[in-house]
Amino acid sequence: MAKIELKQPIIDEIKSNLQDAQSVVLVDYRGLTVEQDTRLRKELRESGIIYKVYKNTMVRFAIEGTEFESLKDDLEGPSAIAISKTDATAPARILAKFAKEAEDLEIKAGVIEGTYYDQAGIKTISSIPSREELLSKFLGSIQSPIANFARVLKQIAEKQDGAAEA
């Protein structure tokens, strides 16, 4: 009984981290150097992503009955969990990009906005730009024609001023 009581705060911490999470990605971090691990943690932290290593049994207890329960079969071997509450695709994007440099980092699976994705699915999602990138591209595509139109109007106005002065 005492063992369960000692584990409960850890399970509660995981549950708290998962509350309102838009996405969760599991990775196998074996083989990362300390320097690589430190860089990865810093990059994830700067993007507002919670990245922790918990015992698989603790995570299994915490995800039971939640939308993340589908990850239970992927909790084999050393696992780290990346949780985002703000940007659903950020963990997948950052981890996949990092895995290109650090080949020992292996993405296992994830749940993004309630949907389970295997390793291949997470890699596909990692190529989706962030909401901010999409918005800036969209605004850029809108502003370009408007700027060109304004330039043409200005040139017409300048020509008419030149003709009026002559």
SERO-417135 format. One record per residue: residue number from 1; residue in one letter; y, x negated, z of N, C-alpha, C in turn. Coordinates in nm, 3 decimals. Last residue first. Layout:
SERO-417135
+-----+------+---------+---------+---------+---------+---------+---------+---------+---------+---------+
| pos | code |  nnorth |   neast |     nup | canorth |  caeast |    caup |  cnorth |   ceast |     cup |
+-----+------+---------+---------+---------+---------+---------+---------+---------+---------+---------+
| NUM |    a |       Y |       X |       Z |       Y |       X |       Z |       Y |       X |       Z |
...
+-----+------+---------+---------+---------+---------+---------+---------+---------+---------+---------+
end
This chain:
SERO-417135
+-----+------+---------+---------+---------+---------+---------+---------+---------+---------+---------+
| pos | code |  nnorth |   neast |     nup | canorth |  caeast |    caup |  cnorth |   ceast |     cup |
+-----+------+---------+---------+---------+---------+---------+---------+---------+---------+---------+
| 166 |    a |   6.983 |  -0.268 |  -6.707 |   7.018 |  -0.313 |  -6.841 |   7.093 |  -0.205 |  -6.910 |
| 165 |    e |   6.921 |  -0.122 |  -6.482 |   7.028 |  -0.221 |  -6.472 |   7.075 |  -0.268 |  -6.608 |
| 164 |    a |   6.707 |   0.029 |  -6.572 |   6.828 |   0.099 |  -6.532 |   6.945 |   0.003 |  -6.526 |
| 163 |    a |   6.513 |  -0.165 |  -6.606 |   6.559 |  -0.090 |  -6.724 |   6.690 |  -0.021 |  -6.694 |
| 162 |    g |   6.475 |  -0.242 |  -6.340 |   6.517 |  -0.342 |  -6.439 |   6.575 |  -0.273 |  -6.563 |
| 161 |    d |   6.377 |  -0.006 |  -6.232 |   6.501 |  -0.061 |  -6.180 |   6.559 |  -0.160 |  -6.279 |
| 160 |    q |   6.139 |   0.013 |  -6.377 |   6.241 |   0.116 |  -6.395 |   6.376 |   0.070 |  -6.341 |
| 159 |    k |   6.004 |  -0.209 |  -6.278 |   6.036 |  -0.202 |  -6.422 |   6.147 |  -0.102 |  -6.447 |
| 158 |    e |   5.977 |  -0.135 |  -6.010 |   6.054 |  -0.255 |  -6.043 |   6.095 |  -0.254 |  -6.189 |
| 157 |    a |   5.807 |   0.090 |  -6.036 |   5.942 |   0.106 |  -5.978 |   6.031 |  -0.013 |  -6.014 |
| 156 |    i |   5.581 |  -0.037 |  -6.138 |   5.649 |   0.066 |  -6.218 |   5.792 |   0.083 |  -6.169 |
| 155 |    q |   5.519 |  -0.199 |  -5.919 |   5.551 |  -0.262 |  -6.047 |   5.625 |  -0.163 |  -6.138 |
| 154 |    k |   5.461 |  -0.002 |  -5.728 |   5.571 |  -0.096 |  -5.703 |   5.615 |  -0.161 |  -5.835 |
| 153 |    l |   5.235 |   0.117 |  -5.841 |   5.358 |   0.196 |  -5.819 |   5.479 |   0.106 |  -5.802 |
| 152 |    v |   5.060 |  -0.103 |  -5.827 |   5.097 |  -0.048 |  -5.958 |   5.225 |   0.033 |  -5.945 |
| 151 |    r |   5.037 |  -0.127 |  -5.547 |   5.088 |  -0.239 |  -5.626 |   5.137 |  -0.190 |  -5.763 |
| 150 |    a |   4.915 |   0.115 |  -5.479 |   5.049 |   0.086 |  -5.427 |   5.114 |  -0.026 |  -5.509 |
| 149 |    f |   4.667 |   0.077 |  -5.607 |   4.753 |   0.187 |  -5.648 |   4.898 |   0.161 |  -5.604 |
| 148 |    n |   4.566 |  -0.136 |  -5.454 |   4.590 |  -0.153 |  -5.599 |   4.686 |  -0.047 |  -5.651 |
| 147 |    a |   4.545 |  -0.008 |  -5.205 |   4.633 |  -0.125 |  -5.220 |   4.666 |  -0.148 |  -5.367 |
| 146 |    i |   4.355 |   0.185 |  -5.270 |   4.487 |   0.228 |  -5.223 |   4.587 |   0.114 |  -5.241 |
| 145 |    p |   4.128 |   0.032 |  -5.335 |   4.194 |   0.114 |  -5.438 |   4.335 |   0.157 |  -5.398 |
| 144 |    s |   4.098 |  -0.099 |  -5.068 |   4.116 |  -0.173 |  -5.193 |   4.181 |  -0.088 |  -5.303 |
| 143 |    q |   4.043 |   0.087 |  -4.867 |   4.175 |   0.024 |  -4.874 |   4.200 |  -0.045 |  -5.007 |
| 142 |    i |   3.774 |   0.153 |  -4.906 |   3.877 |   0.257 |  -4.920 |   4.013 |   0.192 |  -4.942 |
| 141 |    s |   3.644 |  -0.085 |  -4.858 |   3.626 |  -0.023 |  -4.990 |   3.729 |   0.088 |  -5.013 |
| 140 |    g |   3.723 |  -0.127 |  -4.593 |   3.761 |  -0.222 |  -4.697 |   3.751 |  -0.161 |  -4.835 |
| 139 |    l |   3.591 |   0.083 |  -4.467 |   3.738 |   0.081 |  -4.469 |   3.790 |  -0.013 |  -4.576 |
| 138 |    f |   3.326 |  -0.005 |  -4.513 |   3.372 |   0.124 |  -4.564 |   3.524 |   0.127 |  -4.575 |
| 137 |    k |   3.326 |  -0.246 |  -4.374 |   3.298 |  -0.246 |  -4.519 |   3.350 |  -0.118 |  -4.583 |
| 136 |    s |   3.375 |  -0.147 |  -4.117 |   3.473 |  -0.238 |  -4.178 |   3.452 |  -0.247 |  -4.330 |
| 135 |    l |   3.145 |   0.012 |  -4.076 |   3.279 |   0.073 |  -4.078 |   3.381 |  -0.017 |  -4.145 |
| 134 |    l |   2.945 |  -0.187 |  -4.082 |   2.944 |  -0.078 |  -4.181 |   3.081 |  -0.012 |  -4.191 |
| 133 |    e |   3.021 |  -0.339 |  -3.859 |   3.019 |  -0.400 |  -3.993 |   3.024 |  -0.293 |  -4.101 |
| 132 |    e |   2.990 |  -0.147 |  -3.656 |   3.122 |  -0.206 |  -3.681 |   3.129 |  -0.269 |  -3.820 |
| 131 |    r |   2.714 |  -0.101 |  -3.667 |   2.807 |   0.010 |  -3.695 |   2.945 |  -0.044 |  -3.731 |
| 130 |    s |   2.548 |  -0.380 |  -3.825 |   2.595 |  -0.305 |  -3.709 |   2.691 |  -0.195 |  -3.754 |
| 129 |    p |   2.309 |  -0.359 |  -4.101 |   2.431 |  -0.409 |  -4.035 |   2.470 |  -0.323 |  -3.916 |
| 128 |    i |   1.966 |  -0.406 |  -4.101 |   2.071 |  -0.304 |  -4.104 |   2.195 |  -0.359 |  -4.034 |
| 127 |    s |   1.770 |  -0.587 |  -4.057 |   1.857 |  -0.613 |  -4.172 |   1.969 |  -0.510 |  -4.185 |
| 126 |    s |   1.619 |  -0.493 |  -3.850 |   1.708 |  -0.606 |  -3.821 |   1.803 |  -0.636 |  -3.937 |
| 125 |    i |   1.452 |  -0.309 |  -3.965 |   1.571 |  -0.259 |  -3.895 |   1.670 |  -0.372 |  -3.869 |
| 124 |    t |   1.254 |  -0.486 |  -4.053 |   1.331 |  -0.407 |  -4.150 |   1.461 |  -0.359 |  -4.086 |
| 123 |    k |   1.158 |  -0.578 |  -3.807 |   1.218 |  -0.675 |  -3.903 |   1.301 |  -0.602 |  -4.008 |
| 122 |    i |   1.053 |  -0.341 |  -3.707 |   1.167 |  -0.405 |  -3.637 |   1.236 |  -0.505 |  -3.731 |
| 121 |    g |   0.841 |  -0.304 |  -3.887 |   0.950 |  -0.207 |  -3.879 |   1.074 |  -0.265 |  -3.813 |
| 120 |    a |   0.678 |  -0.522 |  -3.828 |   0.737 |  -0.511 |  -3.961 |   0.856 |  -0.414 |  -3.960 |
| 119 |    q |   0.605 |  -0.455 |  -3.557 |   0.674 |  -0.581 |  -3.590 |   0.745 |  -0.573 |  -3.726 |
| 118 |    d |   0.669 |  -0.099 |  -3.531 |   0.587 |  -0.218 |  -3.512 |   0.669 |  -0.340 |  -3.555 |
| 117 |    y |   0.860 |   0.139 |  -3.355 |   0.848 |   0.054 |  -3.474 |   0.761 |  -0.066 |  -3.441 |
| 116 |    y |   0.921 |   0.467 |  -3.240 |   0.845 |   0.342 |  -3.225 |   0.839 |   0.269 |  -3.359 |
| 115 |    t |   1.228 |   0.624 |  -3.165 |   1.120 |   0.605 |  -3.262 |   1.055 |   0.469 |  -3.244 |
| 114 |    g |   1.446 |   0.640 |  -2.992 |   1.333 |   0.727 |  -2.969 |   1.215 |   0.709 |  -3.063 |
| 113 |    e |   1.622 |   0.437 |  -3.084 |   1.664 |   0.577 |  -3.082 |   1.544 |   0.672 |  -3.079 |
| 112 |    i |   1.351 |   0.235 |  -3.115 |   1.493 |   0.246 |  -3.148 |   1.528 |   0.392 |  -3.166 |
| 111 |    v |   1.131 |   0.029 |  -2.969 |   1.163 |   0.171 |  -2.981 |   1.314 |   0.177 |  -3.003 |
| 110 |    g |   0.914 |  -0.231 |  -3.098 |   1.033 |  -0.178 |  -3.032 |   1.041 |  -0.027 |  -3.047 |
| 109 |    a |   0.725 |  -0.542 |  -3.103 |   0.749 |  -0.403 |  -3.141 |   0.876 |  -0.356 |  -3.072 |
| 108 |    k |   0.734 |  -0.835 |  -3.114 |   0.611 |  -0.757 |  -3.103 |   0.630 |  -0.615 |  -3.159 |
| 107 |    i |   0.853 |  -1.131 |  -3.249 |   0.886 |  -0.991 |  -3.220 |   0.756 |  -0.913 |  -3.220 |
| 106 |    e |   0.835 |  -1.448 |  -3.121 |   0.764 |  -1.349 |  -3.202 |   0.802 |  -1.208 |  -3.157 |
| 105 |    l |   0.942 |  -1.770 |  -3.136 |   0.980 |  -1.637 |  -3.087 |   0.916 |  -1.534 |  -3.179 |
| 104 |    d |   0.879 |  -1.995 |  -3.277 |   0.789 |  -1.957 |  -3.168 |   0.822 |  -1.819 |  -3.110 |
| 103 |    e |   1.083 |  -2.050 |  -3.454 |   0.963 |  -1.983 |  -3.506 |   0.867 |  -1.938 |  -3.397 |
| 102 |    a |   1.397 |  -2.030 |  -3.443 |   1.296 |  -2.062 |  -3.341 |   1.168 |  -1.987 |  -3.376 |
| 101 |    e |   1.524 |  -1.934 |  -3.674 |   1.548 |  -2.072 |  -3.628 |   1.436 |  -2.117 |  -3.534 |
| 100 |    k |   1.421 |  -1.678 |  -3.690 |   1.421 |  -1.761 |  -3.811 |   1.440 |  -1.908 |  -3.775 |
|  99 |    a |   1.469 |  -1.569 |  -3.444 |   1.330 |  -1.604 |  -3.475 |   1.320 |  -1.688 |  -3.602 |
|  98 |    f |   1.737 |  -1.499 |  -3.466 |   1.701 |  -1.613 |  -3.380 |   1.559 |  -1.662 |  -3.412 |
|  97 |    k |   1.713 |  -1.274 |  -3.627 |   1.792 |  -1.389 |  -3.673 |   1.753 |  -1.514 |  -3.595 |
|  96 |    a |   1.563 |  -1.112 |  -3.455 |   1.507 |  -1.152 |  -3.585 |   1.581 |  -1.274 |  -3.641 |
|  95 |    l |   1.743 |  -1.083 |  -3.238 |   1.613 |  -1.147 |  -3.217 |   1.552 |  -1.193 |  -3.350 |
|  94 |    i |   1.961 |  -0.952 |  -3.361 |   1.980 |  -1.082 |  -3.297 |   1.846 |  -1.155 |  -3.281 |
|  93 |    r |   1.839 |  -0.713 |  -3.463 |   1.917 |  -0.804 |  -3.548 |   1.922 |  -0.944 |  -3.489 |
|  92 |    a |   1.722 |  -0.595 |  -3.235 |   1.639 |  -0.630 |  -3.351 |   1.710 |  -0.734 |  -3.438 |
|  91 |    p |   1.953 |  -0.555 |  -3.071 |   1.843 |  -0.642 |  -3.028 |   1.756 |  -0.689 |  -3.146 |
|  90 |    a |   2.119 |  -0.383 |  -3.250 |   2.157 |  -0.519 |  -3.209 |   2.040 |  -0.604 |  -3.161 |
|  89 |    t |   2.071 |  -0.120 |  -3.309 |   2.004 |  -0.220 |  -3.392 |   2.030 |  -0.364 |  -3.347 |
|  88 |    a |   2.219 |   0.030 |  -3.119 |   2.075 |   0.050 |  -3.134 |   2.005 |  -0.061 |  -3.211 |
|  87 |    d |   2.441 |  -0.057 |  -2.890 |   2.418 |  -0.078 |  -3.033 |   2.267 |  -0.076 |  -3.057 |
|  86 |    t |   2.426 |   0.022 |  -2.612 |   2.542 |   0.051 |  -2.695 |   2.517 |   0.042 |  -2.845 |
|  85 |    k |   2.215 |  -0.057 |  -2.468 |   2.263 |   0.079 |  -2.438 |   2.375 |   0.119 |  -2.532 |
|  84 |    s |   1.925 |  -0.244 |  -2.526 |   2.065 |  -0.220 |  -2.561 |   2.101 |  -0.075 |  -2.533 |
|  83 |    i |   1.704 |  -0.489 |  -2.411 |   1.747 |  -0.350 |  -2.400 |   1.894 |  -0.338 |  -2.435 |
|  82 |    a |   1.416 |  -0.673 |  -2.447 |   1.559 |  -0.671 |  -2.480 |   1.602 |  -0.525 |  -2.488 |
|  81 |    i |   1.171 |  -0.840 |  -2.262 |   1.221 |  -0.711 |  -2.308 |   1.372 |  -0.721 |  -2.330 |
|  80 |    a |   0.893 |  -1.051 |  -2.313 |   1.031 |  -1.035 |  -2.267 |   1.080 |  -0.906 |  -2.330 |
|  79 |    s |   0.561 |  -1.129 |  -2.224 |   0.655 |  -1.041 |  -2.293 |   0.792 |  -1.047 |  -2.228 |
|  78 |    p |   0.250 |  -1.286 |  -2.254 |   0.389 |  -1.298 |  -2.206 |   0.484 |  -1.212 |  -2.289 |
|  77 |    g |  -0.005 |  -1.027 |  -2.308 |   0.047 |  -1.164 |  -2.304 |   0.190 |  -1.167 |  -2.254 |
|  76 |    e |   0.096 |  -0.707 |  -2.406 |  -0.015 |  -0.802 |  -2.391 |   0.043 |  -0.941 |  -2.393 |
|  75 |    l |   0.222 |  -0.447 |  -2.469 |   0.245 |  -0.528 |  -2.349 |   0.121 |  -0.613 |  -2.319 |
|  74 |    d |   0.161 |  -0.275 |  -2.666 |   0.216 |  -0.404 |  -2.708 |   0.243 |  -0.497 |  -2.589 |
|  73 |    d |   0.091 |  -0.041 |  -2.544 |  -0.016 |  -0.119 |  -2.607 |   0.032 |  -0.256 |  -2.654 |
|  72 |    k |   0.343 |   0.060 |  -2.459 |   0.246 |   0.012 |  -2.360 |   0.135 |  -0.074 |  -2.421 |
|  71 |    l |   0.530 |   0.174 |  -2.623 |   0.524 |   0.027 |  -2.622 |   0.410 |  -0.027 |  -2.535 |
|  70 |    s |   0.542 |   0.443 |  -2.577 |   0.464 |   0.399 |  -2.694 |   0.452 |   0.246 |  -2.701 |
|  69 |    e |   0.727 |   0.483 |  -2.377 |   0.586 |   0.472 |  -2.339 |   0.499 |   0.420 |  -2.455 |
|  68 |    f |   0.988 |   0.536 |  -2.420 |   0.945 |   0.398 |  -2.447 |   0.797 |   0.377 |  -2.417 |
|  67 |    e |   1.053 |   0.782 |  -2.330 |   1.043 |   0.767 |  -2.476 |   0.995 |   0.627 |  -2.515 |
|  66 |    t |   0.835 |   0.808 |  -2.039 |   0.966 |   0.795 |  -2.106 |   0.944 |   0.783 |  -2.256 |
|  65 |    g |   0.591 |   0.801 |  -1.909 |   0.661 |   0.930 |  -1.916 |   0.799 |   0.923 |  -1.979 |
|  64 |    e |   0.627 |   0.468 |  -1.821 |   0.539 |   0.584 |  -1.815 |   0.622 |   0.713 |  -1.815 |
|  63 |    i |   0.783 |   0.251 |  -1.791 |   0.798 |   0.327 |  -1.917 |   0.712 |   0.454 |  -1.920 |
|  62 |    a |   0.712 |   0.147 |  -1.538 |   0.849 |   0.193 |  -1.561 |   0.863 |   0.279 |  -1.686 |
|  61 |    f |   0.445 |   0.067 |  -1.569 |   0.480 |   0.171 |  -1.471 |   0.616 |   0.231 |  -1.502 |
|  60 |    r |   0.484 |  -0.130 |  -1.769 |   0.398 |  -0.014 |  -1.795 |   0.430 |   0.101 |  -1.699 |
|  59 |    v |   0.639 |  -0.315 |  -1.628 |   0.699 |  -0.244 |  -1.741 |   0.617 |  -0.118 |  -1.773 |
|  58 |    m |   0.447 |  -0.403 |  -1.446 |   0.570 |  -0.341 |  -1.396 |   0.635 |  -0.258 |  -1.508 |
|  57 |    t |   0.258 |  -0.518 |  -1.615 |   0.218 |  -0.401 |  -1.534 |   0.342 |  -0.328 |  -1.481 |
|  56 |    n |   0.398 |  -0.737 |  -1.722 |   0.362 |  -0.623 |  -1.808 |   0.325 |  -0.499 |  -1.727 |
|  55 |    k |   0.670 |  -0.861 |  -1.538 |   0.525 |  -0.851 |  -1.552 |   0.495 |  -0.725 |  -1.633 |
|  54 |    y |   0.958 |  -0.946 |  -1.735 |   0.895 |  -0.876 |  -1.624 |   0.744 |  -0.884 |  -1.645 |
|  53 |    v |   1.240 |  -1.097 |  -1.841 |   1.095 |  -1.113 |  -1.841 |   1.043 |  -1.044 |  -1.715 |
|  52 |    k |   1.519 |  -0.959 |  -2.022 |   1.449 |  -1.000 |  -1.901 |   1.301 |  -1.018 |  -1.928 |
|  51 |    y |   1.829 |  -0.877 |  -2.128 |   1.709 |  -0.950 |  -2.172 |   1.641 |  -1.007 |  -2.049 |
|  50 |    i |   2.055 |  -0.644 |  -2.238 |   1.981 |  -0.689 |  -2.120 |   1.854 |  -0.754 |  -2.171 |
|  49 |    i |   2.339 |  -0.701 |  -2.436 |   2.197 |  -0.669 |  -2.433 |   2.133 |  -0.727 |  -2.307 |
|  48 |    g |   2.599 |  -0.763 |  -2.506 |   2.576 |  -0.654 |  -2.411 |   2.431 |  -0.610 |  -2.400 |
|  47 |    s |   2.634 |  -0.985 |  -2.651 |   2.629 |  -0.860 |  -2.727 |   2.597 |  -0.740 |  -2.637 |
|  46 |    e |   2.611 |  -1.181 |  -2.464 |   2.743 |  -1.162 |  -2.526 |   2.749 |  -1.034 |  -2.608 |
|  45 |    r |   2.334 |  -1.167 |  -2.417 |   2.427 |  -1.125 |  -2.312 |   2.565 |  -1.096 |  -2.371 |
|  44 |    l |   2.237 |  -1.281 |  -2.656 |   2.207 |  -1.141 |  -2.623 |   2.304 |  -1.087 |  -2.519 |
|  43 |    e |   2.339 |  -1.543 |  -2.632 |   2.373 |  -1.460 |  -2.748 |   2.350 |  -1.312 |  -2.720 |
|  42 |    k |   2.215 |  -1.624 |  -2.393 |   2.361 |  -1.621 |  -2.403 |   2.404 |  -1.528 |  -2.518 |
|  41 |    r |   1.942 |  -1.618 |  -2.463 |   1.992 |  -1.533 |  -2.354 |   2.144 |  -1.516 |  -2.362 |
|  40 |    l |   1.942 |  -1.815 |  -2.665 |   1.906 |  -1.676 |  -2.695 |   1.961 |  -1.582 |  -2.589 |
|  39 |    r |   2.012 |  -2.044 |  -2.520 |   2.097 |  -1.999 |  -2.631 |   2.071 |  -1.852 |  -2.663 |
|  38 |    t |   1.791 |  -2.057 |  -2.344 |   1.927 |  -2.045 |  -2.291 |   2.023 |  -1.992 |  -2.397 |
|  37 |    d |   1.584 |  -2.094 |  -2.527 |   1.585 |  -1.976 |  -2.440 |   1.725 |  -1.951 |  -2.385 |
|  36 |    q |   1.653 |  -2.345 |  -2.632 |   1.648 |  -2.227 |  -2.719 |   1.658 |  -2.098 |  -2.637 |
|  35 |    e |   1.630 |  -2.502 |  -2.399 |   1.758 |  -2.496 |  -2.471 |   1.762 |  -2.372 |  -2.562 |
|  34 |    v |   1.363 |  -2.474 |  -2.340 |   1.462 |  -2.427 |  -2.242 |   1.596 |  -2.408 |  -2.313 |
|  33 |    t |   1.187 |  -2.359 |  -2.632 |   1.233 |  -2.465 |  -2.543 |   1.334 |  -2.404 |  -2.446 |
|  32 |    l |   0.920 |  -2.130 |  -2.673 |   1.064 |  -2.158 |  -2.682 |   1.098 |  -2.273 |  -2.587 |
|  31 |    g |   0.656 |  -2.080 |  -2.612 |   0.685 |  -2.190 |  -2.704 |   0.833 |  -2.219 |  -2.721 |
|  30 |    r |   0.675 |  -1.730 |  -2.577 |   0.599 |  -1.855 |  -2.554 |   0.637 |  -1.959 |  -2.658 |
|  29 |    y |   0.787 |  -1.482 |  -2.607 |   0.879 |  -1.596 |  -2.601 |   0.808 |  -1.730 |  -2.582 |
|  28 |    d |   0.746 |  -1.200 |  -2.773 |   0.664 |  -1.304 |  -2.710 |   0.749 |  -1.430 |  -2.720 |
|  27 |    v |   0.937 |  -0.899 |  -2.716 |   0.909 |  -1.025 |  -2.785 |   0.815 |  -1.112 |  -2.703 |
|  26 |    l |   1.040 |  -0.566 |  -2.770 |   0.953 |  -0.659 |  -2.697 |   0.931 |  -0.784 |  -2.781 |
|  25 |    v |   1.332 |  -0.376 |  -2.745 |   1.248 |  -0.459 |  -2.832 |   1.170 |  -0.556 |  -2.743 |
|  24 |    v |   1.488 |  -0.069 |  -2.734 |   1.414 |  -0.166 |  -2.656 |   1.327 |  -0.244 |  -2.754 |
|  23 |    s |   1.790 |   0.130 |  -2.754 |   1.677 |   0.057 |  -2.812 |   1.619 |  -0.043 |  -2.714 |
|  22 |    q |   1.953 |   0.278 |  -2.600 |   1.937 |   0.322 |  -2.739 |   1.818 |   0.252 |  -2.803 |
|  21 |    a |   1.920 |   0.384 |  -2.265 |   1.902 |   0.276 |  -2.364 |   1.885 |   0.337 |  -2.503 |
|  20 |    d |   1.942 |   0.559 |  -2.052 |   2.046 |   0.564 |  -2.157 |   2.034 |   0.452 |  -2.260 |
|  19 |    q |   1.743 |   0.345 |  -1.863 |   1.819 |   0.471 |  -1.863 |   1.933 |   0.461 |  -1.964 |
|  18 |    l |   1.647 |   0.091 |  -1.849 |   1.604 |   0.173 |  -1.963 |   1.683 |   0.304 |  -1.974 |
|  17 |    n |   1.750 |  -0.001 |  -1.609 |   1.790 |  -0.067 |  -1.733 |   1.757 |   0.017 |  -1.856 |
|  16 |    s |   1.609 |   0.171 |  -1.438 |   1.754 |   0.177 |  -1.443 |   1.807 |   0.113 |  -1.572 |
|  15 |    k |   1.349 |   0.079 |  -1.479 |   1.384 |   0.218 |  -1.512 |   1.535 |   0.234 |  -1.527 |
|  14 |    i |   1.378 |  -0.180 |  -1.373 |   1.343 |  -0.163 |  -1.515 |   1.383 |  -0.022 |  -1.560 |
|  13 |    e |   1.432 |  -0.113 |  -1.105 |   1.529 |  -0.192 |  -1.184 |   1.504 |  -0.174 |  -1.333 |
|  12 |    d |   1.196 |   0.019 |  -1.033 |   1.323 |   0.093 |  -1.033 |   1.429 |   0.021 |  -1.115 |
|  11 |    i |   1.022 |  -0.200 |  -1.046 |   1.000 |  -0.085 |  -1.135 |   1.128 |  -0.003 |  -1.145 |
|  10 |    i |   1.133 |  -0.347 |  -0.836 |   1.130 |  -0.404 |  -0.971 |   1.112 |  -0.292 |  -1.073 |
|   9 |    p |   1.093 |  -0.178 |  -0.613 |   1.230 |  -0.215 |  -0.654 |   1.236 |  -0.273 |  -0.795 |
|   8 |    q |   0.800 |  -0.165 |  -0.616 |   0.884 |  -0.049 |  -0.648 |   1.028 |  -0.087 |  -0.686 |
|   7 |    k |   0.665 |  -0.383 |  -0.519 |   0.686 |  -0.374 |  -0.664 |   0.783 |  -0.263 |  -0.701 |
|   6 |    l |   0.643 |  -0.336 |  -0.250 |   0.715 |  -0.455 |  -0.293 |   0.750 |  -0.449 |  -0.442 |
|   5 |    e |   0.485 |  -0.107 |  -0.253 |   0.620 |  -0.099 |  -0.198 |   0.705 |  -0.219 |  -0.242 |
|   4 |    i |   0.247 |  -0.212 |  -0.352 |   0.320 |  -0.114 |  -0.431 |   0.465 |  -0.104 |  -0.383 |
|   3 |    k |   0.174 |  -0.374 |  -0.135 |   0.200 |  -0.433 |  -0.267 |   0.283 |  -0.339 |  -0.353 |
|   2 |    a |   0.122 |  -0.195 |   0.073 |   0.239 |  -0.283 |   0.083 |   0.275 |  -0.344 |  -0.052 |
|   1 |    m |  -0.121 |  -0.082 |   0.000 |   0.000 |   0.000 |   0.000 |   0.126 |  -0.086 |   0.000 |
+-----+------+---------+---------+---------+---------+---------+---------+---------+---------+---------+
end
